[in-house]
Amino acid sequence: MPRLTILKTGDSFADVVRDHGDFEDLFLAALAPLAEARDALTLTVHDARHEGVPPVPAAGDGVVITGSHAMVSDAEPWSEALKPWLVEARARGVAMLGVCYGHQLMAAAFGGVSGYHPAGREVGTRRLRLTEAGQTDPLFGALPATFTAQLTHSQSVLTAPPGAQVLADNDHDPFQALRHGPRQWSVQFHPEFSPPVMRAYLAHQRAALADQGDDPEARLDAVTPTPEAGALIARFAEQLVRPASVA
């Protein structure tokens, strides 16, 4: 039975945790139906900040690296310790899905550059585009050519790692989704976020958005469900249950 580890890299806002759950809770809720229906997937959580670097999973296992309110460019010791771990896990063929902070950390670990985006924050429900590579990707290929996703970030992947395939982009960020190997993906957006979670994040960032010339009230009004982006979580888990489907 494959094991899927939720690698926790941060906590959400206290009110989000109270009302909706923390980052790992949102992923566990999305994955629970698959784990229960198939009885073919073991879910675990490992907090890298407090528990250190976990053992490298077996080749048939997977890991989801969560978002965080930390910044990859701050190079905190717990975060830096994960970089060689990610390199070794990829070399072993471990399936990976990095989300937001996890996306930026994977890119930095594999030779890219992550840091503050020169255009500032990107928050709210935004429209993304699949690239040609994304349209034929085993994880992203089922998505429509354009789709919406929930985003909240001030840092981005600024330079993609050598050999990475760009799967999705938009006008703000050319690296919204990357593929780093046969079974290793990362996304800047949050497939685990529901509209209420997205609205809660926007409420926390009203002043910061207004300061950069964005309209926080318009962003709140524009929040919608993002089922295509959300479906990526279960599709990723399916790659563990049915690895032969990865091309």
TAFEN-V104673 format. One record per run of one state. SS is the DSSP state (~ for helix, > for strand, _ for the rest). FROM is the first residue (numbers start at 1). TO is the last residue. Records with the same first field share a line. If there is no record, write none. Layout:
SS=FROM-TO, FROM-TO
This chain:
_=1-1, 9-13, 20-22, 39-40, 52-61, 66-71, 75-76, 93-94, 100-100, 110-112, 117-121, 131-131, 136-145, 154-154, 160-164, 170-176, 182-183, 188-194, 205-205, 212-215, 222-226, 242-242, 246-247
>=2-8, 41-47, 62-65, 95-99, 113-116, 122-130, 146-153, 155-159, 165-169, 177-181, 184-187
~=14-19, 23-38, 48-51, 72-74, 77-92, 101-109, 132-135, 195-204, 206-211, 216-221, 227-241, 243-245
